[in-house]
Amino acid sequence: MKTKKRIYSILFALIVSVFAFNATAKVLHDETSTFKVYGNCEMCKNRIETALIKNQNIKKATWDVKTKMLTVVYDPHMINLDAIHKIVADAGYDTDKVKATDAAYNKLPGCCKYDRAKKM
């Protein structure tokens, strides 16, 4: 009986160790990228950041209204930068790589409709 308890204790310790190691390893592999996203105001900031944070593989998204720069922290094993650019474009905002569709852009509130001609 004591032997069974010892074996179960060792197995439990191993399982907990494996899960703890995987959780730590995953955090260590997050990447941070910064790129330009066109928009105008605080509402744009909220819409851009919310669209990104909905994806569980994106840990953090911060868009600066003045500089128009987006900083994203993400798991590169689960999502790539092209997919992140597409999420932003699907929300109606052009990035320095991907242009939003006219339909997505036209859904933006009036204050969020940046001048697309200026950036081209």
C-alpha positions as CSV (number, residue, x, y, z in Angstrom):
1,M,0.0,0.0,0.0
2,K,2.9,2.4,0.9
3,T,4.5,1.6,-2.5
4,K,1.3,2.5,-4.4
5,K,1.1,5.8,-2.5
6,R,4.8,6.6,-3.3
7,I,4.2,5.8,-7.0
8,Y,1.1,8.0,-7.2
9,S,3.0,10.8,-5.4
10,I,5.9,10.6,-7.8
11,L,3.5,10.5,-10.8
12,F,1.6,13.5,-9.5
13,A,4.8,15.4,-9.0
14,L,6.0,14.6,-12.5
15,I,2.6,15.7,-14.1
16,V,2.6,19.0,-12.1
17,S,6.3,19.6,-13.2
18,V,5.5,19.0,-16.8
19,F,2.5,21.5,-16.8
20,A,4.5,24.1,-14.9
21,F,7.4,23.8,-17.4
22,N,5.1,24.1,-20.4
23,A,3.4,27.2,-18.9
24,T,6.8,28.8,-18.3
25,A,8.2,27.9,-21.7
26,K,5.2,29.3,-23.4
27,V,5.6,32.7,-21.7
28,L,9.3,32.8,-22.7
29,H,8.5,32.4,-26.4
30,D,6.1,35.4,-26.8
31,E,7.2,38.0,-29.3
32,T,6.6,41.7,-29.6
33,S,6.2,43.5,-32.9
34,T,5.4,47.1,-33.7
35,F,3.9,48.4,-36.9
36,K,1.9,51.3,-38.3
37,V,-1.9,51.2,-38.2
38,Y,-3.9,54.1,-39.6
39,G,-6.7,55.6,-37.5
40,N,-7.7,58.9,-35.8
41,C,-9.0,58.8,-32.3
42,E,-9.5,57.0,-29.0
43,M,-12.4,55.1,-30.5
44,C,-10.0,53.7,-33.1
45,K,-7.7,52.7,-30.3
46,N,-10.4,50.8,-28.6
47,R,-11.6,49.1,-31.7
48,I,-8.1,48.1,-32.9
49,E,-7.0,46.8,-29.5
50,T,-10.3,45.0,-28.9
51,A,-10.2,43.2,-32.3
52,L,-6.8,41.9,-31.5
53,I,-7.3,40.9,-27.8
54,K,-10.3,38.7,-28.9
55,N,-7.7,36.3,-30.3
56,Q,-6.4,34.1,-27.5
57,N,-2.9,34.0,-29.1
58,I,-2.5,37.7,-28.7
59,K,-1.4,38.6,-25.2
60,K,-1.4,42.4,-25.4
61,A,-2.1,45.1,-28.0
62,T,-1.5,48.8,-27.6
63,W,-2.1,51.4,-30.3
64,D,-0.8,54.9,-29.9
65,V,-3.2,57.6,-31.2
66,K,-0.4,60.2,-31.9
67,T,2.2,58.0,-33.6
68,K,-0.2,55.5,-35.2
69,M,2.0,52.7,-34.0
70,L,0.6,49.4,-32.8
71,T,2.6,47.2,-30.4
72,V,1.5,43.6,-30.2
73,V,2.7,40.8,-27.9
74,Y,1.8,37.4,-29.3
75,D,2.6,33.7,-29.4
76,P,4.5,33.2,-32.6
77,H,3.9,29.4,-32.5
78,M,0.2,30.0,-32.7
79,I,-0.3,33.2,-34.8
80,N,1.9,35.0,-37.3
81,L,2.3,38.7,-38.1
82,D,0.4,38.4,-41.4
83,A,-2.6,37.1,-39.5
84,I,-2.3,39.9,-37.0
85,H,-2.3,42.5,-39.9
86,K,-5.4,40.8,-41.3
87,I,-7.3,41.0,-38.0
88,V,-6.6,44.8,-37.9
89,A,-7.6,45.1,-41.6
90,D,-10.8,43.1,-40.9
91,A,-11.7,45.7,-38.2
92,G,-11.5,48.4,-40.9
93,Y,-8.0,49.8,-40.4
94,D,-5.2,49.8,-42.9
95,T,-1.7,48.7,-41.7
96,D,1.6,49.3,-43.4
97,K,1.2,45.8,-45.0
98,V,-2.5,45.1,-45.5
99,K,-5.3,47.4,-46.7
100,A,-8.7,47.0,-45.2
101,T,-11.5,46.2,-47.6
102,D,-13.7,49.2,-48.6
103,A,-16.7,47.4,-46.9
104,A,-14.8,47.1,-43.6
105,Y,-13.6,50.7,-43.8
106,N,-17.1,52.0,-44.6
107,K,-18.4,50.3,-41.4
108,L,-16.2,52.6,-39.3
109,P,-17.9,55.5,-37.4
110,G,-17.4,58.9,-39.0
111,C,-14.7,60.0,-36.6
112,C,-12.6,56.9,-37.3
113,K,-12.6,57.3,-41.1
114,Y,-9.0,58.4,-41.7
115,D,-7.9,59.9,-45.0
116,R,-6.8,56.9,-47.0
117,A,-5.6,59.0,-49.9
118,K,-3.0,60.8,-47.8
119,K,-1.2,57.6,-46.7
120,M,-0.8,56.1,-50.2
